[in-house]
Amino acid sequence: MKFNASLSRAAAAAALVACGSLVALPARAQQIPPPPMSAKAWTIVDINSGQVLAAGDADARVEPASLTKIMTSYVIFEALRDKRISMEQTVIPSDSVRKVGRDESRTFIEAGKPVSVHDLIYGMIVQSGNDASIALAELVGGSQQGFVELMNRAAQRMGLKHTHYANVDGLTDPQHYTTVADIAAASTHLIQDFPEYYKIYAEKSFTYNNIRQPNRNRLLYLDPTVDGLKTGHTKEAGYCLVATASRPMPGAPGVNRRVLSVVVGEPTERARVQDSLSALNYGYQNFDTLRVYGANQVVATPKVWKGKDSELKIGVKKDTFITVPKGTADKIKPQLELREPLIAPIANGTPVGTVKVMADGKSLAEFPVVALADVAQASFIGRAWDALRLMFVKK
């Protein structure tokens, strides 16, 4: 497998952290070889910083199998968030669920028999039930095809340029494809956009219709820090797994660091488990994630011209992180570049400059800093006086 320590296009676009742009990890990262992988394609991502730590064929087209249900779940969660459906709502599954084959993952819902949205969601996530996925898709999308259109629209919003869905459950279809970079991006969105529902992925079993089924993600049983995410398998796709763990971040009390791995096309179920656990441990053991600035932390108080206030508090709205190889954290130095002069009025949240994270004279990452408060215009006299002063400052 190839080793690529740089950001993939999709993962960089999908990073939901405060960083405006991220670049490749320092060259030293390439001296730390990733673990050997038997997967067809794979990637390891630090979710806090949005940085790819290692990857192999991350942009190659692959079949997602039941990893498809990550996007199926995302669209369902959107419907819950927008109150178009509710967990307590009752659904009458159509005859479509009868078509789910005996060799497919099932929740064992029955056509015409009422079932709650709650049970369908747990059946789709914990049991990977194709029948539950179909019932939810028909509820939200009006039909399976209508729901697939919602999935593809969501993929476009996320910037997943190498993904197209043809169904809601991941069965093989020539028009159903993605990449592991896109899978990592979609997973990042789900984790960060819907933390209240993401917790379902940590459930180790679910019982419906008096049938108890375990979660197929064996890492939930092997590593207590693993809390998701999704398994998949078809003959064509091989064994697939998106796994993610959350562990305390040294030097940042109360903050956890999340690493995510994606493996697709593994030859056996055992291989996907071993490779995923090795990938997660590699991310934690060989890299450190640092919090550069905390949410709403004041970075500087530069002068403001023509304003009622003479200074402006600037910083970042969200915790901002960077991931670096072990042993290089002491070389990290933030460097602030302002768009001067700063002239009122300035609204809260307005970008006013950039912080570049430097090491050994090289820029590792950069992100915008914004106004943390409003600054209104000064009176006419105050503006005129500052305008005169600015003439001399510019000179």
N, C-alpha and C positions, 0 to 999 in steps of 0.2 A: 504493500500500500504506500501511496505517496504521503509525505509529511508536508503540511502547509500551515505555517504558524500565523499567516495573515488573516485578516477578516474576510469572510466571504461577502459577496455583494448583498445577499438577502439578509444575512444575520446583522450586518452593519445597519441596513435600512430599518430593521425591525427592533433594534435596541431601544428599550423604553427607559433608559437611564437619562440623566441630565446631560450627558456628553453630547455635544453637537456633532462631532466627528471623531472617529478613532482610526488609528493607523496600526500597522503591524507591530507585534511585540518586538522588543529589542532582539538584536541578533543572537544574544546569548541564549535566548529561548530555544534556538535551533540546536544547541549543544545538548539539550535534554531530550533524548529520544522518547517518543511516545511508546506505549506498550504495543507489542505485536497484535494485530487484529486479523481475524479470519473473515470479517464482514466484507461485503461487496463495497459498501460505502459507510463512512462514519464521521462523527465530529464530536468535539468536546468544547463546551461553551461555559464561560463564567457569566451567569445571569446578571449579577450586580453591575458589572462593568460593560456587559454586552460584547466582550472580546472572545474570539475563537482562540483556544489554547493549542489545539492540534486538530487536524482533519485529514481524511483520505477520500479522494473523489467526491467531495462534498457537493459539487454541482452536477454530478452525473445523474441522468434520469433513472429513477427507480420506481418500483411498485410499492405503495405504502401499506398494503394489506389493511389490517384494522387500526394502524396508526392514523388512518383516515378519520377515525372517530374523534381525534383531537379537534379537528375542524367541525365535525358534527356537533360535538359538545359545545364548542365556542358559540356557534350560532344559536343553540338551545339556550345557553346562558344569556346571550343578548336578549332573547325573547323574555326570559325571566326578569332580567334587569329592567326592561321596558314595560313590564307588567302586561305583556300580551298573553302570557300564560302564568300559572302559579303552580307551586309544588303540590297543593292540595287538589288541583283540578282532576276531574275524572275523564278518562279517555276510553272510547270503545274501539279497540283495534279492528282494522278492516281485514278482509280476506287476504290481503297482501302478506300478512305474517304467516299464513299457511305455506307460503312458497319457500320459506327458509328451510334449507336442507338439513338433514339429520347430522351431516358432518360439519355443519357450521356452528359457531358459538351461539347459544340461545339462552334467553331468560325464561323460556317456556310460558310466555303469555299466550292467551287464546283469543282467536277472532270472536268478536261479539261479547266477550266477557270484560266488564269494567275493570280498569286498572288506573292507579294514580300516576300523575306525572312524576312524583317522587320515586315510585318503584321503577318506572321506566328509565329514569336517569341513573339510578343505582344499578339497574340491570345492564344498561348500556356501558357504564364505566367499569364497574367491578367485575361483571360477568362477560363483558364485551359482547352483549347480546345483539345479534343482527336484527332479531325481531323487535326488540325494544327500540333500536335505532330507527327502524322503518316506521313504527307507530309514532314516535316523536317527530320524525320528518314530515309525515302526513299531517300531523296536528299543526305544526308551525308553518310549513310551506304549502299546505293545501294538497300537495302530492309530493311524491319522491322527487320528481323532476323539478318541481317548483322549489323544493328545498335545496337541491343541488345548485340551482342558480344562485341562491343565497350564499351557499358555501363559496362559490367562485367569486362572487362580489366581495365577500370578506377577504378572500385570498388577495384580490387586487388591492384592497385598502391596506393590507399588511405589506404590500410590495413583493409578494411571492410570484416572481416573474416566470418561474419554471415549474409551476404547479397548475394542474387542471383536474377537476373532479368530475366523475361520471356517475357516481353513486354515493350512498351515505354510509356504506358498511365496509368498503374496501375490496370487494370482489374484483377479480381480474377483468380489465376492460382496456382496449387500446387507447382510449381517451382518458384514462385514469392514471395519472403519474405525478411525480413530485421529485424533490431532491432532499438529501438529509439537511442541507443548509436551510431549505424552506421549512422542513419539519421542525427544526430547532427554533426558527423564527416564530412559527405558529404556536409552538409550545410556550415560548417566552411570553407571547401575548396572553395566552390563557392563564398562565401562572400569575402574571402581574395585573391583568384586567379583572380577574374574577377570583380573588383569594378566598371569598366566602364559599364558593363552590369547589374550588381546587382541592379542598380538604377531603372530598369524597374519594379522590384517587388513592388515599392512604388506607382506605377500608380493606381489610384482609379477606372478607367474605361477605356474601349477601344471600339471603334466603327469600325465594319467591315461589309461590305455588308448592310449598313444602319441599322445595328442592334447594339445598344449600350448595353454593358453588364458591370455591376459593378464588381470590384474585390471582390471575396468571402471572403477575409480576413477582417472581420469586425473590427479588432483592428486598421486598418489603419484609421478608422473614429472615434475611441474612444480615442486613445492615439497618440498625434502628434509626439512622439518620436519613434513610431513603423514605420519601413520602409520595412517590409517583414514578412513572406517569402512565405509560400505555404499552401493551404488547401487541404483536401482530404476527400472523402467519398464514401464508398460502403456499401451495407448491411452487408457484411462479416467483413469489416475493422472497421465499425463504423465511427464516426466523428473524423477527425485528423487535426492537425494544427502545423506547425512550425512557431513560431513567434519570432521576434527579434527586439530589440529597441537599440537606440544609444543615450546616454546622456552624457553631459560633465563630465569629470573626475576631481574631486576636487584635487587641488594641482598639476595639470598637464595642464597648459594653452594650448589650441589648440588641446588637445587630448580628444577623446570621448571614453567612456567605452561601450562595446557592450555585452549585455546579450541575450542568446537564450534559448527558451524553445521548447520542443517537447512533444505533447500529442497525443496518439493514442488510438483508441477504446472508445472514449467518447460516451455516450448514446444519446446526442442531440447536435445540432449546438450551442445552448446557453451554454451548459456545456463546450464545447471546448473553447469558447470565455472567459468565466469566469475563467476557470482554467488557461488558458494561461496568462491572465492579472495578475492573482494572482501570478503565477510563476515568471513573469518578475519583478513585484514589490518586491517579496521576495528576489530576487537576488540583487536588488539595495538597499533595506532597511536594509538588515541584513549582507551585506558583503561590504568591501572596496577593490578596486583593486589599487595597488600601482605600480608606475613605478620605478623599482629598478635601472635601468640604461637606459639612452637614446641611440639611435643609434649612433655608432662611438664615444661615450663618453669614454675618457681615464680613466680607472679604476686605473691603476698603471703604473709605468715606471721601471720595474726591470732591473737588470744588464744583459747584453748579453756578452758571452765569444766568442772569436775568430771572432769578427765581426768588420766591419768598423765603426759601431756605438757602443757606450758602453752601451746604454740603448735602451729599446724597449717599445713603446707605446702599451698597451694592453687594450682591452675592448670588447664590443659586437657590432655586425653589425646591429642588429635590436633592437628597443625598447623592453625591457624585463620587464615583469609584474609578480606580484603575487597577488592572492586574499586571503584575510584573513577575519575572522569575525569582525564585528564592535567592536571597542574598543581595538583591539589588535595591531594596526598599529605601536604604539610607541615601541613595543617589538621587531620589526623586525630589524635584524642586518645582513648585508652581510658579509661573511667571505671568503676571497680569499685564494685558495690553488694552488700554482704554481708547475709546473713540472720542478724543478731545478736540475741541472744547465741548463740555456737556451744557446744553442750553435748555432752560425751562420753556414750556411745561414738559415734564417727564412723567409718564404714567407708570404706576406699579407694574412690574413685569416687562418693561421695555428693555431689550438688549442694549447694553452700553459698552460692551467690550468682550474680550476673550481671555480665558486662562489657558496657557499652554503648559502642559506637564512635561518638564525637561529632565533628561538624564544624560550625563556626559556630553552636553551640548546638543543633544538631539531631541526633537519633539516626539513624545510618545503618544500623546493624545491632546485634544483641545476641546473646550466646551464654552458656551456663552455664559457671561455673567449678566445679571439683569438688575434693574432698579427694584429695591425691596420696599419702596414707599413712593407715594406721589409727591411731586414737587410742582406747585402751582407757579404761574408767572408772577413776577413782582409788579409793582405799580409802574405807571408810565415813566416816572422819574427814575425809579430803580433800574428799569430796563435801559433807559437812555444812558445812565451812568455806567452800567456794565458794558454797553456797546462801545462807549468811548474807551474804557479800560481795555477791552478786547483788542482794539486797534493797536495798542502798544504791546500787548502780550504777543500777538501774531508777528509783530516785527522782531 
